[in-house]
Amino acid sequence: MTAPSLGLILECGPQGADKQVCEYLIERIRPGMRVRSETLDNKANLLRDSGKVAARLLKDGCECVLIVWDLRPAWPDRTDKPCRHTERIELLSRLAEAGVPAL
């Protein structure tokens, strides 16, 4: 029997902390689960590209996809205030455009 497969879309670089932490936690919670991570470097890329990346991960055999991003940036002097609601609406729109159902 093949282990379940989970796709991750992350707001970090290829070896970023989010990727390392999420993969570590998944291994602890579900030992043997196959994880395919896609890192999109920053929030702008994540918000723009998450729909098409999620569609590709599902097409490639992932049973589901989690999208992980930070509400606040690492730097404290940012003047624009992030909004979870606005970001969520944009992500849902991108997923719908790509034909990916969201839960």
Helices and strands as residue ranges (DSSP letters): E 5-10, H 17-29, E 34-39, H 43-59, E 64-68, H 84-97
